[in-house]
Amino acid sequence: MTQPQPRDRYVTFEGLDCDENARLVVDRVLALSSDPAHANAFWERFRATREGRNGPPRDDLFLVHSNVYYIRELFEQCADQEALAMLQQVEEECC
């Protein structure tokens, strides 16, 4: 049986759904940061930026790329292994 070839953005973006994967990460951020235990002014600004309340709305890939360290910290604080794996995939394939 042949092993699937790893996807490599430096060769082609074919087969990579960066927009959808970034949307899933941002949706998880918004869900986790809605919990009062993790809510703060940073995440409110993140939400406002996505919605266009702080200038033009930003796409999800831009938001992930620009805030990857903060997103990782949130996912680690929440011990959300699935979200960390999603973030890792976006970083490796799209950022």
C-alpha positions as CSV (number, residue, x, y, z in Angstrom):
1,M,0.0,0.0,0.0
2,T,1.4,3.4,-0.9
3,Q,1.6,6.1,1.7
4,P,-0.2,9.4,0.9
5,Q,2.2,12.1,-0.1
6,P,2.6,14.9,2.4
7,R,1.1,18.2,1.3
8,D,3.6,20.9,0.9
9,R,2.6,24.5,0.3
10,Y,6.0,25.3,-1.2
11,V,5.2,22.9,-4.0
12,T,1.4,23.6,-4.5
13,F,-1.6,24.7,-2.5
14,E,-3.6,22.0,-4.3
15,G,-5.5,20.0,-1.7
16,L,-5.0,22.5,1.0
17,D,-8.1,24.3,2.4
18,C,-6.4,27.1,4.3
19,D,-9.5,29.3,4.5
20,E,-11.7,26.5,6.0
21,N,-9.0,25.3,8.3
22,A,-8.3,28.9,9.5
23,R,-12.1,29.4,10.0
24,L,-12.2,26.3,12.2
25,V,-9.3,27.6,14.4
26,V,-11.0,31.0,14.7
27,D,-14.3,29.5,15.6
28,R,-12.6,27.5,18.3
29,V,-10.9,30.7,19.6
30,L,-14.2,32.5,19.7
31,A,-15.9,29.6,21.5
32,L,-13.1,29.3,24.1
33,S,-12.7,33.0,24.7
34,S,-16.4,33.4,25.3
35,D,-15.9,31.5,28.5
36,P,-15.6,34.0,31.3
37,A,-12.5,32.1,32.6
38,H,-10.7,33.0,29.4
39,A,-12.4,36.2,28.2
40,N,-10.3,39.4,28.2
41,A,-9.9,42.6,26.3
42,F,-7.5,41.0,23.8
43,W,-10.1,38.4,22.7
44,E,-12.8,41.0,22.5
45,R,-10.6,43.1,20.2
46,F,-9.8,39.9,18.2
47,R,-13.6,39.4,17.8
48,A,-14.1,43.0,16.9
49,T,-11.3,42.9,14.3
50,R,-12.8,39.8,12.7
51,E,-16.3,41.4,12.5
52,G,-14.9,44.7,11.1
53,R,-15.7,46.8,14.2
54,N,-12.1,48.0,14.2
55,G,-11.7,48.9,10.6
56,P,-12.1,46.6,7.7
57,P,-12.9,43.0,8.6
58,R,-9.9,40.6,8.5
59,D,-10.1,37.1,7.0
60,D,-9.5,34.2,9.3
61,L,-6.2,33.1,7.9
62,F,-4.8,36.7,8.5
63,L,-6.1,36.5,12.1
64,V,-4.5,33.2,12.8
65,H,-1.2,34.2,11.2
66,S,-1.1,37.5,13.1
67,N,-2.0,36.0,16.5
68,V,-0.7,32.5,16.3
69,Y,1.2,32.7,19.6
70,Y,-1.8,34.0,21.5
71,I,-4.0,31.4,20.0
72,R,-1.6,28.6,20.9
73,E,-1.4,30.0,24.5
74,L,-5.3,30.0,24.8
75,F,-5.5,26.4,23.4
76,E,-2.8,25.3,25.8
77,Q,-4.5,27.0,28.8
78,C,-7.7,25.2,27.8
79,A,-5.8,21.9,27.3
80,D,-7.6,21.6,23.9
81,Q,-5.5,19.1,22.1
82,E,-7.8,19.0,19.1
83,A,-7.5,22.8,18.7
84,L,-3.8,22.6,19.0
85,A,-3.6,20.0,16.2
86,M,-5.8,22.2,14.0
87,L,-3.6,25.2,14.7
88,Q,-0.5,23.1,13.9
89,Q,-2.0,22.1,10.6
90,V,-2.8,25.7,9.6
91,E,0.7,26.8,10.6
92,E,2.4,24.0,8.6
93,E,0.2,24.2,5.5
94,C,-0.8,27.9,5.3
95,C,1.3,30.4,7.3
